[in-house]
Amino acid sequence: MCRNIKTLFNFDPPATENEITDASLQFVRKLSGFTKPSKANEEAFNRAVEEVAAAARQLMSSLVTNAEPRNREVEIERARMRSAKRFGTASDSN
């Protein structure tokens, strides 16, 4: 699966509309093989992104969990540490 699509469920604060749209765009790009569709495919491509985003919103609003919401900052730091371990580089402290 595309590495750029991030988990959006059960975070505090919740996923933003931008994050949902970005994940939907990445998903449609992966499925279609287009980074940027041609003019002939642009309407279908954009409609697909909107429909995937709507489905994602509906899914996330329907899911339930008893787990505590995850902290974005903690998850970002964990991802940096995994990356540094995997690629043998020092993690950035942006």
C-alpha distances in whole Angstrom, upper triangle without the diagonal:
4,6,9,8,11,12,15,17,20,21,25,25,23,20,22,22,20,17,16,17,15,12,13,14,10,9,12,12,8,10,13,13,15,16,19,20,24,27,27,23,23,24,22,19,21,21,18,17,20,19,16,17,20,18,16,20,21,19,19,23,23,21,24,24,27,25,26,24,22,24,21,24,23,19,19,22,20,17,19,21,18,17,21,21,18,19,23,24,26,24,25,27,27
4,5,6,9,12,14,17,20,20,24,24,22,18,20,20,18,15,15,15,12,10,11,11,7,7,10,10,7,10,13,12,13,13,16,18,22,25,25,22,21,23,21,17,19,20,17,15,18,19,15,16,19,18,16,19,21,19,19,23,24,22,25,25,28,26,26,24,22,23,20,22,22,18,18,20,19,16,18,20,17,16,20,20,18,18,22,22,24,22,23,25,24
4,6,7,10,13,16,19,19,22,22,20,17,19,19,17,14,15,16,13,10,13,13,9,10,14,12,10,14,16,15,16,15,18,21,24,27,28,25,24,26,24,20,21,23,20,18,21,21,17,18,21,20,17,20,22,20,20,23,24,22,25,24,27,24,24,22,19,20,17,19,19,15,14,17,15,12,14,16,14,12,16,17,14,15,19,19,20,18,19,21,21
4,6,10,12,15,18,17,20,20,18,15,16,16,14,11,12,12,9,8,11,10,7,9,12,11,10,14,16,15,15,13,16,19,22,25,26,23,22,23,22,18,19,21,18,15,18,19,16,15,19,18,16,18,21,19,18,22,23,22,24,24,27,24,24,21,19,19,16,17,18,15,13,16,16,12,14,17,15,14,17,19,17,17,20,20,21,18,18,20,19
4,7,9,12,15,15,18,18,16,13,14,14,13,9,9,11,8,5,8,9,7,7,11,11,10,13,15,15,16,15,17,19,23,25,26,23,21,22,21,18,18,19,16,13,16,16,13,12,16,15,12,15,17,15,15,18,20,18,21,21,24,22,22,19,17,18,15,17,18,14,14,17,16,13,16,19,17,16,20,21,19,20,23,23,23,21,21,22,21
4,6,9,12,11,15,15,13,10,12,14,12,9,9,12,10,7,10,12,10,11,14,15,14,16,19,19,20,18,21,23,27,29,30,26,25,25,24,21,20,21,19,16,18,18,15,14,17,16,12,14,17,15,13,17,18,16,18,18,21,18,18,15,13,14,11,14,14,11,11,14,14,11,14,16,15,15,18,19,18,20,22,22,22,19,19,20,19
4,6,9,9,12,13,11,9,12,14,14,10,10,13,12,9,12,14,13,13,16,17,16,18,21,22,22,21,24,26,29,31,32,28,27,27,25,23,22,22,20,17,18,18,15,14,16,15,11,13,15,12,11,14,15,13,15,14,17,15,15,12,11,12,11,14,14,10,12,15,14,12,16,17,16,17,20,21,20,22,24,24,24,21,22,22,21
4,7,7,10,10,8,6,9,11,11,8,8,11,11,9,11,14,14,14,17,18,18,20,22,23,23,22,24,26,29,31,32,28,26,26,25,22,21,21,19,16,17,17,14,12,14,13,9,10,13,11,8,11,13,11,13,13,16,14,14,11,10,12,10,14,14,12,13,16,16,15,18,20,19,20,23,24,23,25,27,27,26,23,23,23,22
4,6,9,10,7,7,11,13,14,11,10,14,14,12,14,17,17,16,19,21,21,22,25,26,27,25,27,29,32,34,34,31,29,29,27,25,24,23,21,19,19,18,15,14,15,13,10,10,12,9,6,9,10,8,10,10,12,11,11,9,9,11,11,15,15,13,15,18,17,16,20,21,21,22,25,26,25,27,29,29,29,25,26,25,24
4,7,9,7,8,12,15,16,13,13,17,17,16,18,21,20,20,23,25,24,26,28,30,30,29,31,32,36,37,38,34,32,32,31,28,27,27,25,22,22,22,19,17,18,17,13,13,14,12,9,10,12,9,9,8,10,8,8,5,6,9,10,14,13,12,15,17,16,17,20,21,21,23,25,26,26,28,30,30,29,25,26,25,24
4,6,5,7,10,14,15,12,13,16,16,15,18,20,20,20,23,25,25,26,29,30,30,28,30,32,36,37,38,34,32,32,31,29,27,27,25,23,22,23,20,18,19,18,15,14,16,15,11,13,15,13,12,11,13,10,9,5,5,6,7,10,11,10,12,15,15,15,18,19,20,21,24,25,25,27,29,28,27,23,23,22,21
3,5,8,11,14,15,13,15,18,18,18,20,23,23,23,26,28,28,29,32,33,32,31,32,34,38,39,40,37,34,34,33,31,29,29,28,25,24,25,23,20,21,21,17,16,18,17,13,14,17,15,14,13,14,12,9,6,6,6,7,10,11,11,13,15,16,17,19,21,22,23,25,27,27,29,30,29,28,24,23,22,21
4,7,8,12,13,12,13,17,17,17,19,22,22,23,25,27,27,29,31,32,31,29,31,33,36,37,38,35,33,32,32,29,27,28,27,23,23,24,22,18,19,20,17,15,17,17,13,14,17,16,16,15,16,14,12,8,9,8,8,11,13,13,14,17,18,18,20,22,23,24,26,28,28,30,31,30,28,25,24,22,20
4,6,10,11,10,10,14,15,14,16,19,19,20,22,24,25,26,28,29,29,27,28,30,34,34,36,32,30,29,29,26,24,24,23,20,19,20,18,15,16,16,13,11,14,13,10,10,14,13,13,14,15,14,12,9,10,10,10,13,15,14,15,18,19,19,21,23,23,24,27,28,29,30,32,31,30,26,25,24,22
4,7,8,6,7,10,11,11,13,15,16,16,19,20,21,23,25,26,25,24,25,26,30,31,32,29,26,26,25,23,21,21,20,17,16,17,15,12,13,14,11,9,13,12,9,11,14,13,15,15,18,16,15,11,11,12,10,13,15,14,14,18,18,18,20,23,22,23,26,27,27,28,30,29,28,25,24,23,21
4,5,5,6,9,10,11,13,14,16,17,19,20,21,23,24,26,25,23,23,25,28,29,30,27,24,24,24,22,19,20,19,16,15,17,15,11,13,15,12,10,14,14,12,13,16,16,18,19,21,20,19,15,15,14,12,15,18,16,16,20,21,20,22,25,25,25,27,29,29,30,32,30,30,26,25,24,21
4,5,5,6,9,10,11,12,14,15,16,18,20,21,22,24,22,21,21,22,25,26,27,24,21,21,21,19,16,16,16,13,11,14,13,9,10,13,10,9,12,14,12,13,16,17,19,21,24,23,22,18,18,18,16,19,21,19,19,23,24,22,24,27,27,27,30,32,31,32,34,32,32,28,27,26,24
4,5,5,6,9,10,10,12,14,15,16,18,20,21,22,20,18,18,20,23,24,26,23,20,20,20,17,15,16,16,12,12,15,13,10,12,15,12,12,15,16,14,16,19,20,22,23,26,24,23,19,19,18,15,18,21,19,18,21,23,21,22,25,25,24,27,30,29,29,32,30,29,26,24,24,21
4,5,5,6,9,10,11,12,14,15,17,18,20,21,20,18,19,21,24,25,27,24,21,21,21,18,16,17,16,13,13,15,13,10,13,14,11,11,14,14,12,15,18,17,20,20,23,21,20,17,16,16,13,15,18,15,15,18,19,17,19,22,22,21,24,26,26,26,29,27,27,24,22,22,20
4,6,5,6,9,10,11,12,14,15,17,18,20,19,18,18,20,23,24,25,22,20,19,19,16,14,15,13,10,10,11,9,6,9,10,7,7,11,11,10,12,15,15,18,19,22,21,21,17,17,17,15,18,20,18,17,21,22,20,22,25,24,24,27,29,27,28,31,30,30,27,26,26,24
4,5,5,6,9,10,10,12,14,15,16,18,16,15,15,17,20,21,22,19,16,16,16,13,11,12,11,7,8,10,8,6,9,11,9,10,13,14,13,15,18,18,21,23,26,25,25,21,20,21,18,21,23,20,20,23,24,22,24,27,26,25,28,30,29,29,32,31,31,28,27,27,25
4,5,5,6,9,10,10,12,14,15,16,15,13,14,16,19,21,22,19,17,17,17,14,12,14,13,9,11,13,11,9,12,14,11,12,16,16,15,18,20,20,23,24,27,25,25,21,20,20,17,19,21,18,17,21,22,19,21,24,23,22,25,27,25,26,29,27,28,25,23,24,22
4,5,5,6,9,10,11,12,14,15,15,13,15,17,21,22,23,20,18,18,17,14,13,15,12,9,11,12,9,8,12,12,9,11,14,14,13,16,18,18,20,21,25,23,23,20,18,19,16,19,20,17,17,20,20,17,20,23,21,20,24,25,24,24,28,27,27,24,24,25,23
4,5,5,6,9,10,11,12,14,13,13,14,15,18,20,20,17,15,15,14,11,10,11,9,6,8,9,6,5,9,9,8,10,13,13,13,16,18,18,21,23,26,25,25,22,21,22,20,23,24,21,20,24,24,21,24,26,25,24,27,29,27,28,31,30,31,28,27,28,26
4,5,5,6,9,10,10,12,10,9,10,12,15,17,18,14,12,13,12,9,9,11,9,5,9,10,8,8,12,13,12,14,16,17,17,19,21,22,25,26,30,28,28,25,24,24,21,24,25,22,21,25,25,22,24,27,25,24,27,29,27,27,30,29,30,28,27,28,26
4,6,5,6,9,10,10,10,9,11,13,17,19,20,16,15,16,15,11,12,14,11,9,12,13,10,11,14,14,13,15,18,17,17,21,22,22,25,26,29,27,27,24,23,23,20,22,24,20,19,23,22,19,21,24,22,21,24,26,23,24,27,26,27,25,25,26,24
4,5,5,6,9,10,11,11,13,14,17,20,20,16,15,16,14,11,12,13,10,8,11,11,8,10,13,12,11,14,16,15,16,19,20,20,23,24,28,27,27,24,23,24,22,24,25,22,21,24,24,21,23,26,23,22,26,27,25,25,29,28,30,27,27,29,27
4,5,5,6,8,8,9,10,11,14,16,16,12,12,13,10,7,9,10,7,6,10,10,8,10,13,13,13,16,17,17,18,21,22,22,26,27,31,30,30,28,26,27,25,27,29,25,24,28,27,24,26,29,27,26,29,30,28,28,32,31,33,30,30,32,30
4,6,5,6,5,6,8,9,13,15,16,12,12,14,12,9,10,13,10,9,13,14,12,13,16,16,16,19,21,20,21,24,25,25,29,30,33,32,32,29,28,28,25,27,29,25,24,27,27,23,25,28,26,24,27,29,26,26,30,29,31,29,28,30,28
4,6,5,7,8,11,12,15,18,18,15,15,17,15,12,14,15,12,11,15,15,13,15,18,17,16,19,21,20,21,24,25,25,28,29,32,31,31,29,27,28,25,27,28,24,23,26,26,22,24,27,24,22,26,27,24,24,28,28,30,28,28,30,29
4,6,8,10,12,12,15,18,17,13,14,16,13,10,13,14,10,11,14,14,12,14,17,16,16,19,20,19,21,24,25,24,28,29,33,32,33,30,29,30,27,30,31,27,26,30,28,25,27,30,27,26,29,30,27,28,31,31,33,31,32,34,32
4,5,8,10,9,12,14,14,10,11,13,11,8,12,13,10,11,15,14,13,16,18,18,18,21,23,22,24,27,27,27,31,32,36,35,36,33,32,33,30,32,33,30,29,32,31,28,30,32,30,28,31,32,29,29,33,33,35,33,33,35,33
4,7,9,9,12,15,15,12,13,16,14,11,14,16,13,14,17,18,16,18,21,21,20,24,25,25,26,29,30,30,33,34,37,36,37,34,32,33,30,32,33,29,28,31,30,27,28,31,28,26,29,30,27,27,31,31,33,31,31,34,32
4,5,5,9,12,12,10,10,13,12,9,12,14,12,12,16,17,16,18,21,21,21,23,25,25,26,29,30,30,34,35,38,37,37,34,33,33,30,32,33,30,28,31,31,27,29,31,29,27,30,32,29,28,32,31,33,31,31,33,31
4,6,10,13,14,12,11,14,14,10,12,15,14,12,16,18,16,17,21,21,21,23,25,25,26,29,30,30,33,34,38,36,36,33,31,31,28,29,31,28,26,29,29,25,26,29,27,25,28,30,27,26,30,29,30,29,28,30,28
4,7,9,11,9,8,12,12,9,10,14,13,12,15,17,17,18,21,22,21,24,26,26,27,30,31,32,35,36,40,38,38,35,33,33,30,31,33,30,28,31,32,28,29,32,31,28,31,33,31,30,33,32,33,31,30,32,30
4,7,8,6,5,9,9,7,9,12,12,12,15,17,17,18,21,22,22,24,26,27,28,30,32,32,36,37,41,40,40,37,35,35,32,34,36,33,31,34,35,31,32,35,34,31,34,36,33,33,36,35,37,35,34,36,33
4,5,5,6,9,10,9,11,14,14,15,18,19,20,21,23,25,25,27,29,30,31,33,35,36,39,41,44,43,43,40,39,39,36,38,40,36,35,38,38,35,36,39,37,35,38,40,37,36,39,38,40,38,37,39,36
4,5,5,8,10,10,11,13,15,16,17,19,20,21,23,25,26,28,29,31,32,34,35,37,40,42,46,45,45,41,40,40,37,39,41,38,37,40,40,37,38,41,40,37,40,42,40,39,42,41,43,41,39,41,38
4,6,7,8,10,12,13,14,16,18,19,20,22,23,25,26,28,29,30,32,34,35,36,40,42,46,45,46,42,41,42,39,41,43,40,38,42,42,39,40,43,41,39,42,44,41,40,44,43,45,43,42,43,41
4,6,6,6,9,10,11,12,14,15,16,18,20,21,22,24,26,27,29,30,32,33,37,39,42,41,42,39,38,38,36,38,40,36,35,39,39,35,37,40,38,36,39,41,38,37,41,40,42,40,39,41,38
4,6,5,6,8,10,11,12,14,15,17,18,20,21,23,24,26,27,29,30,32,35,37,41,40,40,37,36,36,33,36,38,35,33,37,37,34,35,38,37,35,38,40,37,37,40,39,40,38,37,38,36
4,5,5,6,9,10,11,12,14,15,17,18,20,21,23,24,26,27,29,30,34,36,40,40,40,37,36,37,34,36,38,36,34,38,38,35,37,40,39,37,40,42,39,39,43,42,43,40,39,40,38
4,6,5,6,9,10,10,12,14,15,16,18,20,21,22,24,26,27,28,32,35,38,38,38,35,35,36,33,36,38,34,34,37,37,34,36,39,37,36,39,41,38,38,42,41,42,40,39,40,38
4,5,5,6,9,10,11,12,14,15,16,18,20,21,23,24,26,27,31,33,36,36,36,33,32,33,30,33,34,31,30,34,34,31,32,35,34,32,35,37,34,34,38,37,38,36,35,37,34
4,5,5,6,9,10,11,12,14,15,17,18,20,21,23,24,26,29,32,35,35,35,31,31,31,29,31,33,30,29,33,33,30,32,35,34,32,36,37,35,35,39,37,38,36,35,36,33
4,5,5,6,9,10,11,12,14,15,17,18,20,21,23,24,28,31,34,34,34,31,31,32,30,33,34,31,31,35,35,32,34,37,35,34,38,39,37,37,41,40,41,38,37,38,36
4,5,5,6,8,10,10,12,14,15,16,18,20,21,22,26,28,32,32,32,29,29,30,28,31,32,29,29,33,32,29,32,35,33,32,35,37,34,35,38,38,39,36,35,36,34
4,6,5,6,9,10,10,12,14,15,16,18,20,21,25,27,30,30,30,27,26,27,25,27,29,26,26,29,29,26,29,32,30,29,32,34,32,32,36,35,36,33,32,33,31
4,6,5,6,9,10,11,12,14,15,17,18,20,24,26,30,29,30,26,27,27,25,28,30,27,27,31,31,28,31,34,32,31,35,37,35,35,38,37,38,35,34,35,32
4,5,5,6,9,10,11,12,14,15,17,18,22,25,29,29,29,26,27,28,26,29,31,28,28,32,32,29,32,35,33,32,36,37,35,36,39,39,39,36,36,36,34
4,5,5,6,9,10,10,12,14,15,16,20,22,26,26,27,24,24,25,23,27,28,25,25,29,28,26,28,31,29,29,32,33,31,32,36,35,36,33,33,34,32
4,5,5,6,9,10,11,12,14,15,19,21,25,24,25,22,22,23,21,24,26,23,23,27,27,24,27,30,28,28,32,33,31,32,35,34,35,32,31,31,29
4,5,5,6,9,10,11,12,14,18,21,24,25,25,22,23,24,23,26,28,25,26,30,29,27,30,33,31,31,35,36,35,36,39,38,38,35,34,35,32
4,5,5,6,9,10,11,12,16,19,23,23,24,21,22,24,23,26,27,25,26,29,28,27,30,32,30,30,34,35,33,35,38,37,38,35,35,35,33
4,5,5,6,9,10,11,14,17,20,20,21,18,19,20,19,23,24,21,22,25,25,23,26,28,27,27,31,32,30,31,35,34,34,31,31,31,30
4,5,5,6,9,10,13,16,19,20,20,17,18,20,19,23,24,21,22,26,26,24,27,30,29,29,32,33,32,34,37,36,36,32,32,32,30
4,6,5,6,9,12,15,19,20,21,19,20,22,22,25,26,24,25,29,28,27,30,32,31,31,35,36,35,36,39,39,39,35,35,35,33
4,6,5,6,10,13,17,17,19,17,18,20,20,24,24,22,23,27,26,25,28,30,28,29,33,33,32,34,37,36,37,33,34,33,32
4,5,5,8,11,14,15,15,13,15,17,17,21,21,19,21,24,23,22,26,27,26,27,31,31,30,32,35,34,34,31,31,31,29
4,6,8,11,15,15,16,14,16,19,19,23,23,21,23,26,26,25,29,30,30,31,34,35,34,36,38,38,37,34,34,33,32
4,7,10,14,15,17,16,18,21,21,25,25,23,25,28,27,27,30,32,30,32,35,36,35,37,39,39,39,36,36,35,34
4,7,11,12,14,13,15,18,19,23,22,20,23,26,24,24,28,29,27,29,32,32,32,34,37,37,36,33,34,33,33
4,7,9,11,11,14,17,19,22,22,20,23,25,24,24,28,29,28,30,33,33,32,35,37,37,37,34,34,33,33
4,5,8,9,12,15,17,20,19,18,21,23,22,23,26,27,26,28,31,30,30,33,35,35,35,32,32,32,31
4,7,9,12,15,18,21,19,19,22,24,22,23,27,27,26,29,31,31,31,34,36,36,35,32,33,32,32
4,6,9,12,15,17,16,15,19,20,18,20,23,23,23,25,28,27,28,31,32,32,31,28,29,28,29
4,6,9,12,15,13,13,17,18,17,19,22,22,22,25,27,27,28,30,32,31,30,27,27,26,26
4,7,9,12,11,11,14,16,16,17,20,21,21,23,25,26,26,29,30,29,28,25,25,24,24
4,6,9,8,7,11,12,12,13,16,17,17,19,21,22,23,25,26,26,24,21,21,20,20
4,6,5,6,9,10,11,12,15,16,17,19,20,21,23,24,25,24,22,19,19,17,17
4,5,5,6,9,10,11,12,14,15,16,18,20,21,22,23,22,20,17,16,15,14
4,5,5,6,9,10,11,12,14,15,17,19,20,21,22,20,18,14,14,12,12
4,5,5,6,9,10,11,12,14,15,17,18,20,20,19,17,14,14,13,14
4,5,5,6,9,10,11,12,14,15,16,18,19,18,17,14,14,14,14
4,5,5,6,9,10,11,12,14,15,16,17,16,15,11,11,11,11
4,5,5,6,9,10,11,12,14,15,16,14,12,9,10,9,10
4,5,5,6,9,10,11,12,14,15,14,13,10,12,12,14
4,5,5,6,9,10,10,12,13,13,12,10,11,12,13
4,5,5,6,9,10,10,11,10,9,6,8,9,11
4,5,5,6,8,10,10,9,9,7,10,11,13
4,6,5,6,8,10,10,11,9,12,14,16
4,5,5,6,8,8,9,8,10,13,15
4,6,5,5,5,6,6,9,12,14
4,6,5,7,8,9,13,15,18
4,6,8,11,11,14,17,19
4,6,9,10,13,16,18
4,7,9,12,16,18
4,6,9,12,15
4,6,9,12
4,6,9
4,6
4
